[in-house]
């Protein structure tokens, strides 16, 4: 049976803005109050999907969420109808403006945080298991989970092939696939799941909401997901992020490590244990013959690429995609910012020179997302599906040239070229967003949320 890895990319929403809400996310905090371009952001994301689709990488799209989140604003006591809510929030000082920004965040675009997905080859009941992330460490992101659950329950409704789990309790902060990597010889083989976490739930150090840098994923959340997905204990690895990496702005593991099939690319300071990367390879080789230590493990040293440059360039938030199954060739889809950081550019050149499966490095421009702290890999959720499973997914969400043209036209008609912080209080933006998402729902054949 044929299995392929599908990239479900998040469409950027009409309220894409820079509010600096991502604590510990250096790019997000640095871009606070800048003028954004929702139209440019959405078109950049669609261009990336088109590029990958034309390389032969299967693509699908996930819709933006409805923003501003009126329920959140009502819970803050700003009124009832949209105009009243927006006006009162904007007039309520710094706290009101922050709540308005929280309610208007388009952060659901970063689909890598949508859920953790386990391939049916790895689970106890031979079904694809999906656990929606609660994202409870950040208020604006915690608003995403309920709508996400409903969309995924629709897309993956067929219980013969899928089980969609609701988010874990908020006491177990879970950030989704940004902290999960599946490694396998081929997609159709059994694999190992690498779960990265920042702390144990009983460890409350460095977790203050006022801290710039704090670990978001707890070990117990990762273990709970592995258990409810029916993953074999000897095919799961739990590794702790290094405090050094977190303090450098590595809020998710996908900012410092990326893996696909039999290739693992990581910074030497990604994990707390000095030999964690070697252990991952050893475990993988012994248990399911996943990795070859010499050819398929690529470690970038601190001397070669300092953590500050790794975070600034987002090299490790590149996508690793399959170019040719027969030739075992991979392409590194890297953000344009890497070309502006000499050490990152040199690291890419070194990877291409060496004997490893990465044979191409392809630059993509997703600057609107990058300014908010999300690179190419943040924008997609990887879902390994068999042909039968792919056919069971509901909705018109799989990429085709026709769907691409429809979505580009939809963005050009509905999205603003520029958005300032003050614009978030404009009730016209609310009505524009509602009209856009109502039309999109029909295009993607999704239910009313």
C-alpha positions as CSV (number, residue, x, y, z in Angstrom):
1,X,0.0,0.0,0.0
2,X,1.3,3.5,-0.9
3,X,1.7,6.0,1.9
4,X,2.6,9.7,1.3
5,X,3.2,12.6,3.5
6,X,0.7,15.4,3.0
7,X,1.4,19.0,4.0
8,X,-1.8,20.6,5.4
9,X,-0.9,24.3,5.2
10,X,-2.8,26.9,7.2
11,X,-4.3,29.7,5.2
12,X,-3.4,33.1,6.6
13,X,-6.4,34.9,7.9
14,X,-7.7,38.4,7.0
15,X,-6.8,39.8,10.4
16,X,-3.0,38.9,10.2
17,X,-1.3,41.5,12.3
18,X,1.7,42.2,14.5
19,X,0.7,42.5,18.1
20,X,3.8,40.9,19.7
21,X,1.8,38.3,21.6
22,X,4.3,35.4,21.3
23,X,6.2,35.5,24.6
24,X,9.7,34.0,24.0
25,X,9.3,34.4,20.2
26,X,11.9,37.0,19.3
27,X,10.5,37.8,15.9
28,X,7.0,38.3,17.2
29,X,8.1,40.6,20.0
30,X,10.3,42.6,17.7
31,X,7.5,43.2,15.2
32,X,5.0,44.5,17.7
33,X,2.9,47.3,16.3
34,X,4.4,47.1,12.8
35,X,2.0,47.5,9.9
36,X,1.1,44.1,8.4
37,X,-0.2,43.0,5.0
38,X,-2.7,40.2,5.3
39,X,-3.0,40.0,1.5
40,X,0.8,39.6,1.0
41,X,0.9,37.1,3.9
42,X,-1.8,34.9,2.4
43,X,-0.3,35.1,-1.1
44,X,3.1,34.1,0.2
45,X,1.6,31.1,1.9
46,X,-0.2,30.1,-1.3
47,X,2.9,30.5,-3.4
48,X,4.8,28.2,-1.0
49,X,2.0,25.5,-1.4
50,X,2.2,25.9,-5.2
51,X,5.9,25.5,-5.2
52,X,5.8,22.3,-3.2
53,X,2.9,20.9,-5.2
54,X,4.8,21.4,-8.4
55,X,7.8,19.6,-6.8
56,X,5.5,16.6,-6.3
57,X,4.8,17.1,-2.6
58,X,1.1,16.5,-1.8
59,X,-0.5,19.6,-0.4
60,X,-3.8,20.4,1.4
61,X,-5.2,23.6,3.0
62,X,-6.7,24.4,6.4
63,X,-9.0,27.4,6.7
64,X,-8.3,30.4,8.8
65,X,-10.3,30.8,12.0
66,X,-13.0,33.4,12.5
67,X,-11.5,36.5,14.0
68,X,-12.0,38.7,15.9
69,X,-13.1,36.1,18.5
70,X,-16.3,37.7,19.7
71,X,-16.8,35.2,22.5
72,X,-13.5,36.1,24.0
73,X,-14.3,39.8,23.9
74,X,-17.7,39.1,25.5
75,X,-16.0,37.2,28.3
76,X,-13.9,40.3,29.0
77,X,-17.1,42.3,29.5
78,X,-16.9,44.6,26.5
79,X,-20.5,44.2,25.4
80,X,-22.5,42.0,23.1
81,X,-22.7,43.0,19.4
82,X,-19.6,43.3,17.2
83,X,-19.4,47.1,16.9
84,X,-19.8,47.5,20.7
85,X,-17.3,44.9,21.5
86,X,-14.6,46.3,19.3
87,X,-15.1,49.9,20.3
88,X,-15.2,49.2,24.0
89,X,-12.1,47.0,23.9
90,X,-10.2,49.7,21.9
91,X,-11.1,52.3,24.6
92,X,-10.2,50.2,27.6
93,X,-6.6,51.2,27.8
94,X,-3.6,48.9,27.3
95,X,-5.4,45.9,28.7
96,X,-8.4,46.4,26.3
97,X,-6.1,46.8,23.3
98,X,-4.2,43.7,24.3
99,X,-7.5,41.8,24.6
100,X,-8.5,43.1,21.2
101,X,-5.2,41.9,19.7
102,X,-5.7,38.5,21.4
103,X,-9.2,38.2,19.9
104,X,-7.9,39.2,16.5
105,X,-4.8,37.0,16.2
106,X,-4.4,35.0,13.0
107,X,-2.0,32.6,14.7
108,X,-4.0,29.6,13.5
109,X,-2.1,30.0,10.3
110,X,0.7,28.1,12.0
111,X,-0.7,24.6,11.4
112,X,2.3,22.9,12.9
113,X,0.7,23.7,16.2
114,X,-2.7,22.4,15.2
115,X,-2.3,18.9,16.4
116,X,-0.1,15.9,16.9
117,X,-0.6,13.2,14.2
118,X,0.4,9.6,14.4
119,X,0.6,7.4,11.2
120,X,-1.6,4.4,11.1
121,X,1.5,2.2,10.8
122,X,2.5,3.2,14.3
123,X,-0.7,3.2,16.2
124,X,-2.3,0.3,18.2
125,X,-5.5,0.1,16.2
126,X,-4.0,0.8,12.7
127,X,-5.8,4.1,12.4
128,X,-4.5,7.6,12.0
129,X,-4.7,9.3,15.4
130,X,-4.9,13.1,15.8
131,X,-4.8,15.0,19.1
132,X,-5.8,18.6,18.8
133,X,-3.3,20.9,20.7
134,X,-4.6,22.9,23.6
135,X,-1.9,25.7,23.2
136,X,-2.7,26.6,26.8
137,X,0.5,28.5,27.4
138,X,-0.6,31.5,25.3
139,X,-4.0,33.1,25.6
140,X,-4.4,34.0,22.0
141,X,-3.5,30.5,20.8
142,X,-5.6,28.8,23.4
143,X,-8.6,30.2,21.6
144,X,-7.9,28.0,18.6
145,X,-8.5,24.6,19.9
146,X,-12.3,24.3,19.9
147,X,-12.8,25.5,16.3
148,X,-9.8,23.4,15.3
149,X,-11.4,20.3,16.8
150,X,-14.6,20.8,14.9
151,X,-12.9,21.3,11.6
152,X,-10.7,18.2,12.1
153,X,-13.7,16.1,13.2
154,X,-15.3,17.0,9.9
155,X,-12.2,16.4,7.7
156,X,-11.3,13.1,9.4
157,X,-14.8,12.0,10.3
158,X,-14.5,8.4,9.0
159,X,-13.9,6.3,12.1
160,X,-12.7,3.3,10.0
161,X,-9.5,5.3,9.3
162,X,-9.3,8.1,11.8
163,X,-9.7,9.0,15.5
164,X,-9.6,12.7,16.4
165,X,-9.0,13.3,20.1
166,X,-10.0,16.5,21.9
167,X,-7.3,18.7,23.4
168,X,-5.7,17.6,26.6
169,X,-6.6,19.4,29.8
170,X,-5.1,22.9,29.9
171,X,-3.0,21.8,32.9
172,X,-0.9,19.8,30.5
173,X,0.3,22.4,28.0
174,X,0.6,20.9,24.5
175,X,1.9,22.7,21.4
176,X,1.2,20.1,18.8
177,X,3.4,18.8,16.0
178,X,5.9,21.6,16.5
179,X,7.4,19.4,19.2
180,X,6.9,16.0,17.5
181,X,8.9,14.4,14.7
182,X,8.3,11.0,13.0
183,X,11.3,9.1,11.7
184,X,11.0,6.1,9.5
185,X,13.0,4.4,6.8
186,X,10.0,5.0,4.4
187,X,6.6,6.5,5.1
188,X,5.0,3.0,4.8
189,X,7.3,1.5,7.4
190,X,6.8,1.6,11.2
191,X,8.5,4.6,12.7
192,X,9.6,6.1,15.9
193,X,8.1,9.2,17.4
194,X,10.5,11.8,18.8
195,X,8.7,14.0,21.4
196,X,10.5,17.1,22.6
197,X,9.4,18.8,25.8
198,X,10.5,21.9,27.8
199,X,9.7,20.8,31.3
200,X,7.9,18.3,33.5
201,X,4.6,19.5,34.8
202,X,5.8,19.4,38.4
203,X,8.7,21.7,37.4
204,X,7.4,25.3,37.7
205,X,10.8,27.0,37.1
206,X,10.9,29.5,34.3
207,X,7.2,29.3,33.7
208,X,6.1,32.8,34.7
209,X,3.7,34.4,32.3
210,X,5.8,37.6,32.5
211,X,9.0,35.8,31.5
212,X,10.3,36.3,27.9
213,X,11.5,32.8,27.7
214,X,9.7,29.8,29.2
215,X,9.2,26.1,28.1
216,X,5.8,25.6,26.6
217,X,5.5,21.8,26.2
218,X,5.3,19.5,29.2
219,X,6.6,15.9,29.2
220,X,3.3,14.6,30.6
221,X,1.4,16.0,27.7
222,X,3.7,14.2,25.2
223,X,3.4,11.0,27.1
224,X,-0.4,11.2,27.3
225,X,-0.6,11.7,23.5
226,X,1.7,8.7,22.9
227,X,-0.5,6.6,25.1
228,X,-3.8,7.6,23.6
229,X,-2.4,7.1,20.1
230,X,-1.4,3.5,21.1
231,X,2.3,4.1,20.2
232,X,4.6,1.3,21.4
233,X,6.8,2.4,24.3
234,X,9.9,1.1,22.5
235,X,9.1,3.2,19.5
236,X,8.8,6.6,21.3
237,X,11.6,8.8,22.5
238,X,11.1,11.7,24.9
239,X,13.9,14.3,24.9
240,X,14.1,17.6,26.8
241,X,14.9,20.9,25.1
242,X,18.0,22.6,26.3
243,X,17.5,25.6,28.6
244,X,20.2,27.3,26.5
245,X,18.0,26.9,23.3
246,X,14.9,28.1,25.0
247,X,16.7,31.2,26.4
248,X,17.8,31.9,22.8
249,X,14.3,32.1,21.5
250,X,13.6,28.4,20.7
251,X,10.0,28.2,21.9
252,X,9.2,25.1,19.9
253,X,11.5,22.2,18.9
254,X,10.9,22.9,15.2
255,X,12.9,26.1,15.5
256,X,16.0,24.0,16.2
257,X,15.4,20.5,14.7
258,X,13.7,19.1,11.6
259,X,13.4,15.5,10.6
260,X,11.7,13.6,7.8
261,X,11.8,9.8,7.1
262,X,15.4,8.8,7.5
263,X,16.9,12.3,7.8
264,X,17.4,14.3,11.0
265,X,18.9,17.8,10.9
266,X,19.5,19.4,14.3
267,X,21.6,22.0,16.1
268,X,24.0,20.4,18.6
269,X,22.4,22.5,21.4
270,X,18.8,21.4,20.6
271,X,18.5,19.1,23.6
272,X,19.4,19.1,27.3
273,X,21.3,15.8,27.3
274,X,24.7,16.2,25.6
275,X,24.3,12.8,23.8
276,X,20.5,13.1,23.1
277,X,20.9,13.3,19.3
278,X,23.2,10.2,19.3
279,X,20.8,8.4,21.5
280,X,17.9,9.2,19.1
281,X,19.9,7.7,16.2
282,X,20.9,4.6,18.3
283,X,17.4,3.9,19.4
284,X,16.1,4.4,15.9
285,X,18.6,2.1,14.4
286,X,18.2,-0.6,17.0
287,X,14.4,-0.6,17.1
288,X,13.1,0.0,13.6
289,X,16.2,0.5,11.5
290,X,15.2,4.1,11.0
291,X,18.5,6.0,10.7
292,X,22.0,5.5,9.4
293,X,24.4,7.3,11.8
294,X,26.9,8.3,9.2
295,X,24.8,9.4,6.2
296,X,21.5,10.6,7.6
297,X,22.2,12.5,10.8
298,X,23.2,16.1,10.1
299,X,24.3,18.1,13.2
300,X,25.1,21.8,13.0
301,X,27.5,22.9,15.7
302,X,27.4,26.1,17.7
303,X,30.7,27.2,16.2
304,X,29.3,26.8,12.7
305,X,25.9,28.4,13.4
306,X,25.5,30.1,16.8
307,X,22.0,29.7,18.4
308,X,21.4,33.4,17.9
309,X,21.9,33.0,14.2
310,X,19.9,29.8,14.0
311,X,16.9,31.6,15.6
312,X,17.4,34.7,13.4
313,X,17.6,32.8,10.2
314,X,15.1,30.0,11.1
315,X,17.2,27.5,9.2
316,X,15.8,24.6,11.2
317,X,12.3,25.7,10.5
318,X,12.9,24.7,6.9
319,X,10.8,21.9,5.5
320,X,12.4,18.6,4.5
321,X,10.4,17.2,1.6
322,X,10.7,14.1,-0.6
323,X,11.8,14.8,-4.2
324,X,12.2,11.2,-5.4
325,X,11.3,8.1,-3.5
326,X,13.3,6.0,-5.8
327,X,16.4,8.1,-5.4
328,X,15.8,8.9,-1.7
329,X,16.4,12.5,-2.5
330,X,15.3,15.4,-0.2
331,X,15.0,19.1,-0.7
332,X,15.4,21.7,2.1
333,X,12.7,24.4,1.7
334,X,14.3,27.2,3.6
335,X,13.2,30.8,4.5
336,X,14.7,33.6,2.5
337,X,16.2,35.1,5.7
338,X,18.8,32.3,5.7
339,X,20.5,34.0,2.7
340,X,20.9,37.2,4.9
341,X,22.6,35.4,7.7
342,X,26.1,34.4,6.5
343,X,26.5,31.5,9.0
344,X,23.1,30.0,8.0
345,X,23.9,30.3,4.3
346,X,27.3,28.6,4.8
347,X,25.6,25.8,6.8
348,X,23.2,25.2,3.9
349,X,26.1,25.1,1.4
350,X,27.9,22.6,3.7
351,X,24.9,20.4,3.8
352,X,24.6,20.4,0.0
353,X,28.4,19.6,-0.4
354,X,28.3,16.6,1.9
355,X,27.1,13.0,1.1
356,X,23.6,13.0,2.5
357,X,20.0,12.7,1.0
358,X,19.5,16.5,0.9
359,X,20.3,17.3,-2.8
360,X,18.6,20.7,-3.2
361,X,18.0,23.8,-1.1
362,X,15.1,25.9,-2.3
363,X,14.4,29.4,-1.0
364,X,10.9,30.5,-0.2
365,X,9.7,34.0,0.8
366,X,7.2,34.0,3.7
367,X,8.4,37.2,5.3
368,X,5.0,38.2,6.6
369,X,4.9,35.0,8.6
370,X,8.5,35.2,9.6
371,X,8.1,38.7,11.1
372,X,5.6,37.1,13.5
373,X,7.9,34.2,14.3
374,X,6.7,31.5,11.9
375,X,8.8,30.0,9.1
376,X,8.0,27.5,6.3
377,X,7.6,24.5,8.7
378,X,5.4,26.5,11.1
379,X,2.8,26.9,8.3
380,X,2.2,23.2,7.7
381,X,1.0,20.1,9.5
382,X,2.4,16.8,8.2
383,X,-0.1,14.0,7.9
384,X,1.1,10.6,6.5
385,X,-1.8,8.9,4.7
386,X,-2.3,5.8,2.7
387,X,-4.3,6.0,-0.5
388,X,-7.4,4.7,1.2
389,X,-7.0,7.2,4.1
390,X,-6.5,10.1,1.7
391,X,-9.7,9.1,-0.1
392,X,-11.6,9.1,3.2
393,X,-10.7,12.8,4.0
394,X,-13.7,15.0,3.5
395,X,-13.8,18.4,1.9
396,X,-12.3,20.1,-1.1
397,X,-9.0,20.7,0.7
398,X,-6.4,19.0,-1.5
399,X,-4.3,21.2,-3.7
400,X,-5.0,21.4,-7.4
401,X,-4.1,24.1,-9.9
402,X,-7.8,25.1,-10.0
403,X,-8.1,25.3,-6.2
404,X,-5.0,27.4,-6.2
405,X,-6.3,29.9,-8.7
406,X,-9.6,30.1,-6.8
407,X,-7.8,30.8,-3.5
408,X,-5.6,33.5,-5.0
409,X,-8.6,35.2,-6.5
410,X,-10.4,34.9,-3.1
411,X,-7.5,36.5,-1.3
412,X,-7.2,39.4,-3.8
413,X,-10.9,40.2,-3.5
414,X,-11.2,40.0,0.3
415,X,-7.9,40.8,2.0
416,X,-6.5,44.2,2.9
417,X,-3.1,45.3,1.6
418,X,-2.3,47.0,5.0
419,X,-3.4,46.5,8.5
420,X,-2.4,48.7,11.5
421,X,-3.1,48.0,15.2
422,X,-5.8,50.6,15.2
423,X,-7.6,48.8,12.3
424,X,-8.4,45.9,14.6
425,X,-11.2,48.0,16.1
426,X,-12.8,48.6,12.7
427,X,-16.1,46.8,12.6
428,X,-15.8,46.8,8.8
429,X,-12.8,44.5,9.1
430,X,-15.0,42.1,11.1
431,X,-17.6,42.1,8.4
432,X,-15.0,41.7,5.6
433,X,-13.5,38.7,7.4
434,X,-16.9,37.1,7.9
435,X,-17.8,37.5,4.3
436,X,-14.5,36.1,3.2
437,X,-14.7,33.0,5.4
438,X,-18.3,32.3,4.5
439,X,-17.2,32.1,0.9
440,X,-14.2,30.0,1.7
441,X,-16.3,27.6,3.6
442,X,-18.3,26.9,0.4
443,X,-15.1,26.5,-1.7
444,X,-13.5,24.0,0.7
445,X,-16.8,22.3,1.4
446,X,-16.6,22.7,5.1
447,X,-19.4,22.9,7.7
448,X,-20.6,26.1,9.4
449,X,-18.4,26.6,12.5
